[in-house]
Amino acid sequence: NIGDHIIKFNSICKKYKILKYSIFGVEPHLPSIKRLKTRLKKINYKLINKSLGDKKGKVNFFIEKKNVISGRNSVFKHFYLDKFVKIEQTTI
């Protein structure tokens, strides 16, 4: 489902002829970013290449080794997430 919400909001804006709009996506993990950029080539959106959290700085991002673009990847450690990478996190 990488990018589904961006596609949905874009289609809603077109359906209702909303001319001025901004769509934001948040994705901290490079393999998922690559998939997003491939999938959303024709859509105008802004990508925040960080995770969102309660503090700024580098954090551990836990991923599945077998499926690195899984939607289950998280900044929270779960028993099924067997690897991690360091990513940049920001706040809103």
Secondary structure by P-SEA (a helix, b strand, c coil): ccaaaaaaaaaaaaaaccccbbbbbbbccaaaaaaaaaacccbbbbbccccccccccbbbbbbbccccccccccccccccccbbbbbbbbcc
